[in-house]
Amino acid sequence: MLDINMPITDGREACRQIVQTYKEGKKIRMYLPLLIAVSSCCGEDELLLTMKCGFDYAFEAPLKNQTIQEGILPMLAIREK
C-alpha cells in the first residue's frame, strides 16, 4: 500500500520501480505484490494516472475501517490462494 504523495519518492514512482524490478527478474517472491494506491486527491484523471503506473487498486484517503474490511482485506485473501 503506497501513498501517492510521499515526499521523496512518490507512490507512482515507487510502483514503477517495483514493477520494473519484477519484470527484470529480480523477484524476491514468486509473484508481483498486490499494489494498492492511497491518495487524498482521487479525481478521475488522478485515478487513471495512478492505475497506468501498475497499481492494482486505488483508494481515497483517509481510509475508513469499512474500506479496509470490505475492500482491501478480501483482495488480500484472494491473493493468498
Secondary structure, DSSP 8 states (H G I E B T S, - for coil): -EETT-SSS-HHHHHHHHHHHHHTT--SSSS----EEEES---HHHHHHHHHTT-SEEEESS--HHHIIIIIHHHHHHHH-
